[in-house]
Amino acid sequence: MERNLMIAGFGGQGVMTMGKLLSEATCQSTDLNVTFFPSYGAAMRGGTANCYVVISDDEIGAPVSNSVDDLVVMNGPSLHKFLPTLKKGGTLFINSSIVKDPIERDDITVVSVPVTEMALEMGNPRVLNIIMLGAYIGYSNAVPEQVIYDGIHHKFEHKPKVIPLNDKAFKTGLDIGAEARQ
């Protein structure tokens, strides 16, 4: 099993945090091989940002690929730039609060999640990436959900007040992903 994921959006949307959390949690809690490869645009906050995550039960040949199994896009420019890299039969996860463009491919599955609106409803726009990570895990089952819960608790161990909100955000996304899978 090998899964290639690209996460793309603007700096400040938690793109790198999402990829790094998935990668680190998977490394710490499983025997899977993982690579995390970040790429920043001209500005870290507000500029473009994307990262590749590869999870495999075998050795990983390259951290970056010209085609990915799964694509998370948090904004319109990322959709246009990276949609061609999504493999036929792949899954596209979009932040439907921001990405309004029609998806003109019929050979992929689209999972639309209004993560920006949902994060605002939860009272903290910074959890939009955790909601999307939940949707990705809930849909793909790339790693067991407990791996990510453990990763959230480890990441925020020095900020324990934010753990319950992040757990709630992840659970919300998990439910959306699992429902979309059915």
Backbone bond lengths (Angstrom), bond angles and torsions (degrees), N, CA, C in turn:
res aa  C-N    CA-C-N  psi(-1)  N-CA   C-N-CA  omega(-1)  CA-C   N-CA-C  phi
1 M - - - 1.445 - - 1.522 108.80 -
2 E 1.314 115.87 130.18 1.460 121.10 171.88 1.511 107.68 -141.70
3 R 1.315 115.59 133.41 1.465 122.13 178.81 1.505 109.03 -124.04
4 N 1.325 115.83 127.49 1.459 122.75 176.20 1.521 108.14 -106.63
5 L 1.315 116.46 125.69 1.455 122.48 -179.18 1.512 109.58 -126.58
6 M 1.326 116.31 135.60 1.463 120.52 169.34 1.518 107.12 -117.27
7 I 1.324 115.90 136.11 1.454 123.21 176.08 1.516 106.20 -118.79
8 A 1.335 117.66 127.13 1.457 120.19 -175.37 1.520 111.52 -140.22
9 G 1.329 114.88 146.12 1.462 121.21 178.16 1.509 110.21 177.40
10 F 1.329 115.60 -161.19 1.453 121.66 175.76 1.522 109.04 -86.65
11 G 1.329 116.54 152.53 1.454 120.13 170.59 1.522 108.56 -59.82
12 G 1.304 116.79 141.76 1.457 120.77 -178.42 1.513 113.07 97.87
13 Q 1.339 117.96 -9.28 1.464 121.37 178.23 1.525 112.21 -93.01
14 G 1.314 116.97 2.33 1.459 120.25 177.93 1.516 114.44 80.95
15 V 1.316 116.78 21.09 1.461 121.73 -179.28 1.531 110.93 -59.40
16 M 1.327 115.95 -50.06 1.466 120.19 -178.87 1.526 111.09 -68.15
17 T 1.314 116.30 -39.82 1.464 119.79 179.29 1.518 110.59 -61.37
18 M 1.325 116.23 -41.10 1.461 120.67 179.50 1.529 110.66 -62.18
19 G 1.321 117.47 -48.45 1.460 121.40 -179.71 1.517 112.44 -65.95
20 K 1.325 115.63 -41.45 1.460 119.96 -179.01 1.523 111.34 -68.46
21 L 1.340 117.07 -40.78 1.459 120.60 178.34 1.530 110.64 -62.11
22 L 1.336 116.25 -46.00 1.461 120.69 178.07 1.530 110.57 -59.83
23 S 1.309 116.90 -45.37 1.470 121.71 -177.74 1.518 112.12 -66.58
24 E 1.324 116.54 -50.69 1.462 119.81 -177.11 1.525 111.75 -65.31
25 A 1.332 116.70 -42.92 1.463 119.91 -179.83 1.529 110.73 -62.90
26 T 1.319 116.14 -40.50 1.464 120.41 179.16 1.525 110.64 -65.19
27 C 1.322 117.09 -41.79 1.477 120.74 178.08 1.521 111.57 -63.39
28 Q 1.325 116.58 -41.97 1.458 120.56 -174.88 1.520 113.46 -75.46
29 S 1.338 117.38 -29.36 1.464 119.62 -170.68 1.521 115.73 -114.41
30 T 1.322 117.92 -0.80 1.462 120.05 -179.73 1.526 109.31 -135.94
31 D 1.314 116.12 174.27 1.462 120.17 174.28 1.529 111.22 -102.17
32 L 1.332 116.40 18.38 1.458 121.35 178.88 1.523 110.57 -78.78
33 N 1.316 116.59 154.38 1.459 122.56 173.70 1.524 108.21 -89.35
34 V 1.330 116.22 142.11 1.462 120.91 -176.00 1.521 109.86 -141.47
35 T 1.328 115.95 141.54 1.462 120.56 167.61 1.519 108.08 -124.79
36 F 1.317 115.56 148.07 1.467 123.53 175.49 1.515 105.59 -130.35
37 F 1.323 116.80 123.14 1.454 120.64 -176.79 1.530 108.52 -130.35
38 P 1.350 117.96 103.82 1.460 121.13 -178.38 1.526 112.46 -84.37
39 S 1.330 115.55 154.88 1.459 121.79 174.74 1.523 108.24 -145.44
40 Y 1.315 116.52 121.67 1.465 121.45 -177.88 1.516 109.99 -108.07
41 G 1.331 115.17 150.36 1.450 121.03 173.03 1.516 110.13 -85.40
42 A 1.335 115.95 -156.73 1.462 121.41 -175.47 1.526 112.97 -64.68
43 A 1.312 117.06 -32.29 1.467 120.29 -178.85 1.522 108.86 -131.52
44 M 1.315 116.60 137.26 1.459 119.14 -177.81 1.527 111.72 -68.58
45 R 1.324 117.18 -38.20 1.461 119.58 -178.69 1.530 107.50 -108.02
46 G 1.306 116.57 110.62 1.454 120.69 -179.68 1.521 112.86 101.88
47 G 1.325 118.22 -23.98 1.458 121.44 175.96 1.520 109.14 -82.76
48 T 1.302 116.05 179.53 1.462 119.06 179.90 1.526 110.46 -77.33
49 A 1.304 114.51 148.52 1.462 120.66 177.46 1.516 107.92 -146.86
50 N 1.318 116.06 141.99 1.457 119.36 173.78 1.514 108.63 -153.85
51 C 1.301 115.06 160.19 1.450 119.63 177.14 1.522 109.27 -148.11
52 Y 1.314 113.98 153.87 1.450 122.02 175.67 1.523 107.94 -108.82
53 V 1.308 115.68 138.18 1.453 121.43 172.58 1.517 106.51 -127.90
54 V 1.321 115.87 127.97 1.460 121.00 175.57 1.523 106.84 -118.87
55 I 1.322 115.87 127.58 1.465 122.58 177.66 1.523 106.75 -119.84
56 S 1.332 115.87 128.56 1.461 119.28 -175.98 1.519 111.02 -149.11
57 D 1.318 115.71 149.72 1.465 119.44 173.23 1.529 110.41 -90.96
58 D 1.329 116.79 5.05 1.455 123.29 177.97 1.534 107.72 -126.38
59 E 1.314 117.27 176.85 1.460 120.01 176.25 1.520 109.52 -62.71
60 I 1.331 115.95 146.43 1.464 121.85 -179.33 1.516 107.86 -100.39
61 G 1.324 115.48 122.49 1.456 120.27 -176.53 1.512 114.25 -75.82
62 A 1.329 117.39 -38.35 1.459 120.75 -178.22 1.531 109.16 -147.80
63 P 1.333 116.93 140.09 1.468 119.28 -178.13 1.530 113.85 -76.85
64 V 1.322 117.19 -13.85 1.459 122.14 -177.70 1.522 108.58 -130.29
65 S 1.330 115.81 144.25 1.453 120.41 -179.79 1.520 109.37 -133.44
66 N 1.322 115.71 155.20 1.464 119.98 175.28 1.514 112.18 -77.11
67 S 1.327 116.35 -13.98 1.460 120.06 177.37 1.525 108.68 -138.29
68 V 1.330 115.50 142.44 1.465 120.96 -176.45 1.523 110.42 -123.11
69 D 1.335 114.93 152.78 1.464 121.16 177.60 1.528 110.90 -76.85
70 D 1.334 115.47 -38.20 1.458 122.15 -176.14 1.520 109.14 -132.67
71 L 1.321 115.62 144.21 1.462 121.52 -179.75 1.520 108.70 -136.16
72 V 1.330 115.87 126.06 1.462 121.89 174.00 1.520 106.54 -108.16
73 V 1.331 116.88 122.36 1.466 120.35 176.33 1.523 108.97 -120.59
74 M 1.323 114.01 129.84 1.458 120.69 -177.01 1.524 112.35 -102.88
75 N 1.359 117.54 -6.38 1.466 120.89 179.24 1.531 110.35 -152.82
76 G 1.326 115.60 165.97 1.460 121.93 -177.28 1.520 114.60 -61.58
77 P 1.333 119.03 -47.81 1.464 118.73 -179.96 1.532 112.91 -57.64
78 S 1.323 117.27 -35.84 1.470 120.09 178.54 1.523 111.00 -67.52
79 L 1.330 116.29 -36.30 1.465 119.93 177.15 1.517 109.91 -58.91
80 H 1.328 116.54 -50.69 1.465 120.60 -177.07 1.526 112.53 -65.71
81 K 1.318 116.04 -37.47 1.456 119.54 -177.03 1.533 112.52 -73.97
82 F 1.335 117.28 -39.73 1.456 119.40 -169.12 1.531 115.59 -108.52
83 L 1.316 118.87 -11.13 1.465 119.71 179.91 1.538 112.59 -55.22
84 P 1.334 118.73 -38.68 1.476 118.08 178.32 1.537 114.10 -62.20
85 T 1.330 118.29 -18.50 1.468 120.05 -179.37 1.529 112.37 -83.73
86 L 1.328 117.46 -10.94 1.468 120.84 -178.70 1.522 109.51 -76.48
87 K 1.330 115.53 125.66 1.465 121.24 -178.49 1.520 111.50 -63.77
88 K 1.316 115.24 152.12 1.458 121.55 170.67 1.530 107.15 -57.27
89 G 1.322 116.75 131.12 1.461 121.26 -176.69 1.516 113.63 86.16
90 G 1.336 117.04 -0.94 1.460 121.65 -179.39 1.526 112.27 -76.41
91 T 1.318 114.97 177.77 1.461 120.64 -178.75 1.518 109.72 -120.99
92 L 1.332 114.85 130.02 1.455 123.52 178.14 1.521 108.30 -106.90
93 F 1.322 116.65 122.77 1.457 122.93 175.75 1.526 106.60 -106.83
94 I 1.341 117.22 120.43 1.459 119.15 -177.87 1.519 111.41 -120.57
95 N 1.324 114.37 145.21 1.453 122.24 171.40 1.523 106.08 -80.32
96 S 1.323 116.35 92.14 1.467 120.44 -173.38 1.522 112.94 -72.21
97 S 1.325 118.51 -4.98 1.466 121.09 172.25 1.522 110.10 -69.67
98 I 1.321 116.47 -30.52 1.463 121.69 -175.51 1.524 112.24 -114.28
99 V 1.316 117.34 -40.86 1.468 121.55 -176.37 1.523 108.26 -83.60
100 K 1.318 115.93 106.62 1.466 121.84 -176.77 1.530 112.95 -109.64
101 D 1.326 116.88 -7.45 1.461 120.82 -177.15 1.521 110.64 -67.30
102 P 1.320 117.43 143.89 1.460 119.56 176.80 1.531 110.70 -68.02
103 I 1.312 115.50 145.39 1.461 121.07 177.45 1.520 106.11 -94.21
104 E 1.321 116.69 115.55 1.452 120.95 -172.83 1.524 113.32 -98.49
105 R 1.316 116.79 19.84 1.463 120.26 175.70 1.520 108.37 -108.33
106 D 1.322 115.74 135.30 1.463 119.53 178.56 1.534 111.76 -109.83
107 D 1.334 116.13 9.54 1.460 120.56 -178.64 1.530 112.46 -106.27
108 I 1.352 116.61 14.94 1.460 121.84 -179.97 1.525 109.17 -132.80
109 T 1.318 115.70 165.60 1.456 121.77 173.19 1.520 107.72 -101.26
110 V 1.324 116.81 136.34 1.461 121.30 179.67 1.523 108.92 -113.77
111 V 1.323 115.61 127.19 1.463 121.98 175.11 1.525 106.46 -114.72
112 S 1.326 116.30 108.76 1.467 122.26 -178.15 1.516 109.70 -96.56
113 V 1.323 115.71 126.33 1.456 120.95 -179.66 1.535 107.96 -134.09
114 P 1.329 118.71 120.15 1.470 121.22 179.95 1.531 111.03 -79.28
115 V 1.321 117.04 65.50 1.462 121.05 -170.32 1.520 113.99 -64.85
116 T 1.332 117.99 -32.76 1.463 119.00 179.16 1.520 110.04 -64.79
117 E 1.327 117.24 -48.78 1.470 121.05 177.96 1.522 111.05 -60.63
118 M 1.320 116.52 -43.67 1.463 120.63 -177.86 1.526 111.34 -63.34
119 A 1.328 116.72 -41.60 1.466 120.64 179.15 1.525 110.53 -64.50
120 L 1.322 116.65 -40.70 1.466 119.98 177.70 1.525 110.65 -63.76
121 E 1.334 117.10 -39.92 1.459 120.74 177.20 1.531 111.47 -63.79
122 M 1.318 117.02 -30.95 1.465 121.29 177.87 1.533 111.48 -78.62
123 G 1.329 116.40 -9.61 1.453 119.99 176.74 1.510 115.76 94.62
124 N 1.331 117.99 5.16 1.455 119.97 179.69 1.531 109.70 -152.22
125 P 1.338 117.40 106.92 1.464 119.78 -178.01 1.533 113.71 -63.99
126 R 1.315 117.30 -13.72 1.460 120.53 -177.08 1.530 113.16 -74.86
127 V 1.327 118.64 -10.50 1.469 119.78 -179.68 1.529 113.07 -92.73
128 L 1.326 117.76 6.56 1.464 119.29 -178.56 1.519 111.89 -59.18
129 N 1.323 117.51 -35.64 1.464 119.99 179.17 1.524 112.10 -70.40
130 I 1.310 117.48 -32.41 1.467 120.98 179.47 1.529 109.86 -71.24
131 I 1.334 116.37 -36.56 1.469 119.93 174.82 1.529 109.40 -61.61
132 M 1.332 116.21 -46.24 1.463 120.07 -179.20 1.525 111.32 -65.72
133 L 1.333 117.33 -37.97 1.467 119.71 176.34 1.522 109.81 -61.59
134 G 1.322 116.85 -40.47 1.462 120.41 176.46 1.515 111.71 -61.22
135 A 1.331 116.69 -43.74 1.470 120.22 178.97 1.529 110.30 -61.89
136 Y 1.323 116.33 -40.70 1.466 120.10 179.13 1.529 110.87 -63.19
137 I 1.316 117.20 -48.68 1.470 120.71 -178.76 1.526 110.47 -67.42
138 G 1.324 117.14 -41.04 1.463 120.80 179.74 1.518 112.30 -62.11
139 Y 1.317 116.53 -35.26 1.464 120.69 179.85 1.528 112.11 -82.73
140 S 1.325 116.12 -46.12 1.469 120.32 -169.72 1.525 114.20 -89.47
141 N 1.313 117.27 -25.99 1.468 121.22 -172.09 1.525 111.21 53.84
142 A 1.338 116.39 34.55 1.468 120.81 -179.28 1.525 111.63 -58.93
143 V 1.324 116.05 -36.60 1.468 122.71 173.20 1.525 106.82 -141.82
144 P 1.331 118.01 158.45 1.463 119.69 176.38 1.537 110.80 -61.56
145 E 1.317 116.78 142.67 1.466 120.73 -176.97 1.527 112.51 -57.52
146 Q 1.332 117.87 -32.54 1.466 120.36 -179.13 1.523 111.44 -62.51
147 V 1.322 117.00 -28.73 1.466 121.33 177.44 1.531 109.53 -58.90
148 I 1.324 116.53 -43.06 1.465 120.16 -178.70 1.521 111.18 -74.80
149 Y 1.332 117.65 -40.29 1.467 118.85 174.98 1.528 110.07 -55.90
150 D 1.331 116.77 -45.98 1.465 120.47 178.62 1.523 110.78 -61.09
151 G 1.331 116.05 -39.55 1.466 120.54 178.45 1.517 112.51 -64.59
152 I 1.324 117.15 -40.32 1.470 121.50 177.54 1.532 109.56 -62.13
153 H 1.319 116.29 -45.60 1.465 119.98 -178.61 1.529 111.47 -65.36
154 H 1.328 116.38 -36.51 1.463 119.98 177.69 1.533 110.64 -69.48
155 K 1.318 116.54 -45.86 1.465 120.88 -177.64 1.518 111.69 -60.65
156 F 1.323 116.56 -39.30 1.464 120.42 -174.95 1.533 113.15 -105.72
157 E 1.322 117.44 22.62 1.465 119.45 -177.90 1.528 112.32 -60.96
158 H 1.327 117.95 -25.11 1.467 121.17 178.58 1.526 112.04 -92.65
159 K 1.330 116.78 -1.86 1.471 122.81 175.69 1.525 108.11 -131.58
160 P 1.324 117.91 63.90 1.465 120.63 -172.25 1.528 114.69 -60.60
161 K 1.324 117.56 -21.49 1.469 119.90 -179.42 1.528 112.52 -67.50
162 V 1.333 117.67 -24.16 1.469 120.22 -178.02 1.528 112.99 -90.84
163 I 1.317 117.14 -9.18 1.466 119.88 -177.76 1.529 112.64 -62.36
164 P 1.333 120.51 -47.44 1.472 119.24 -179.12 1.534 113.04 -59.02
165 L 1.325 118.07 -40.27 1.463 120.41 179.16 1.527 110.68 -66.15
166 N 1.327 117.33 -41.78 1.462 120.37 178.83 1.524 111.56 -67.34
167 D 1.338 117.27 -38.12 1.463 120.12 174.58 1.529 110.48 -60.91
168 K 1.334 116.20 -43.70 1.468 121.10 -179.93 1.533 110.29 -64.17
169 A 1.332 116.40 -43.05 1.468 120.70 179.57 1.525 110.29 -62.08
170 F 1.329 116.76 -44.12 1.463 120.77 179.99 1.530 110.42 -63.75
171 K 1.323 117.24 -44.79 1.470 121.74 179.40 1.528 110.90 -61.55
172 T 1.323 116.55 -40.92 1.466 120.98 178.01 1.526 110.22 -59.26
173 G 1.330 116.52 -47.00 1.459 121.00 177.62 1.511 112.74 -64.86
174 L 1.331 116.82 -40.97 1.469 120.61 177.64 1.522 111.06 -55.32
175 D 1.328 115.83 -46.74 1.456 120.32 -179.00 1.530 111.72 -61.94
176 I 1.320 116.60 -41.05 1.470 120.68 178.92 1.527 110.19 -64.71
177 G 1.329 116.88 -45.03 1.466 120.84 179.75 1.514 112.16 -63.13
178 A 1.323 116.46 -43.78 1.466 120.47 -179.86 1.526 110.84 -64.59
179 E 1.328 116.56 -38.45 1.470 120.33 178.89 1.531 110.63 -67.42
180 A 1.317 117.00 -39.39 1.466 120.90 179.47 1.522 111.61 -66.17
181 R 1.324 117.03 -30.08 1.460 121.99 -179.01 1.522 111.72 -69.54
182 Q 1.314 117.27 -26.42 1.470 120.59 -174.74 1.486 114.02 -80.14
